[in-house]
Amino acid sequence: MRRHQFSMEKILEWRITDEENARKSVLHAQNKMQQQQQQLTHLVNENTKLKHEQMKLTEIHTLRYNHHLKGLIDEKIVIQKNAIDQAQSDMDRLQEALLQAHKDRKIMEKLKERESVQVLEQVKSEEQKQLDEIATLQYKTSYF
């Protein structure tokens, strides 16, 4: 007897591929988020360093320059925090897509399992019918 092939095998393969792509997207988003966090940490460290330097300075033009530079870094920090928020929402959206892809794949695998059980039951039923028919024929030939 030949091996049974799931009637929706192509759909199952597509769902598996879709889940793998979603997993890769989540990993990419996590890497992007880590990079954004590192960039924010760098900006905060730079801002802290500038504050410490400003305490040691006494010349007015250097103080003005550092104050202007600190303002620019503060703006960059705000922009970076917004970028992190955006990256977080992207990652959340991609994780939801991964969860849905996982659920879809599991559904298809359950359907495959049910179909294989049905096919097995059908094969057993046909075998039992054949055995019953053979037994009936043997009974008829032995008594008639």
N, C-alpha and C positions, 0 to 999 in steps of 0.2 A: 504494500500500500504506500502511496506517495504521501509525503509530508504535507500537511495542510498549511496554506498560506493565508494570513489574515486578509480579509477582504478590503480593509482600509489601511494597508501597510504603508502606502505612499503618504497618507495623511499623518500617520504616526511618525514616519521619518521626518516629515516637514515640521511637526510639532517638536521633535527632539532637536532639530536644527534651530528652530526658533528659540527654544529654551537656551541652547548654547550661545546663540547670538546675544540674547538678553543678559546672560551671565557675563559675557565679555564686555558688554556695555556698562554693566554695574561696576566691574573691575576698573574699567577706564575712568568712570566717574569718580570712583574712590581715589584713584591716583591723582586725578585733577584736583580733588578736594584737598588731598595731602599737600600738593604743590601750593595751592592757594593758602593753606594754613602756614606753610613754611615761609611764604612770601610775607604774610602778615607778621609772623614772629620776627622776621628780619627787619621790617619797618618799625615795629615797636622797639626792638633793640637799638636801632639807629636813633629813634626819637629819644630814648633814655640816655644814650651816649651824648646826644646833642644837649640835653638838659644839664648833664653833669659838666660838660665843657663850658656851658653858658655861665655857670656859677663861678668859674675861675677867671672869666674875662672881665676887663675893665674898660677897654676902648669902645667908644660909642659906635663906630662904623662896623666893628666886628659883632657887637651885640645886635645891631640892626640886621646884619646879614644872617646871623644865627636865628633871630626871631622870624625872619622871612622864610628861612629854610625849614624851621620848625613848623610853620604854618603850612608849607607845601607837604611836609611829611604827614601832618595831621590830615590833610585832604586825601592823601594817598591811602592812609589807614582807613578812612571812611569808605573810600572807593573799594578798597580790598575787602572790607567787611561786607559790603553789598555783593561783591563777587562771590564771597564765601556763601552768603545766603542763597544766591542764585545756584551755585554749585550744589548746595544741600537740597534745594527743591528739585533740581535735575536728578540727583541721586535718589531721592525719595520716589520720584516718578518712575525711574528705571527699575527700582526695586519692586514697585507695584507691578510693573510689566513682567518682571522675572517671576514673581509669585503667580501671576495669571498664566504665564507660559508653563510653569511647573504644574499647575492645576490641570491645564488642558492636556498636557502629556500624560498625567496620571489617569485622566478620564479615558484617553485612548488606550492606555495599557490595560485598564479594567475591561474595556470593551473587547480587546484582543483576548484576554483571559476568558471572558464569558463565551466568546465565539469558539474558542478551542475546547471548552468544556462541552458546549452543545455538539460540536462535531464529534467529540469522543463518545458522548452518549448516543449519538446517531449511529456511529460505527458499531458500538456495543449492541444496540438494538437490532441492527441489520445482521450482525453475527448470531444473535440469539434467534432471530427468525430463521436463519439458515440452519442452525442447529435443530430447531424445532421441526423444520421441514424434513431434515435428514432423519430425525428420530421417527417422525410420522411415516416416512417411506419405509424405513426399516421395520417398523411395527407392522405395516400393511404386508410387506413381503414375508415376514416371519409367520404371520397368522393366516395368510390367504394363499 
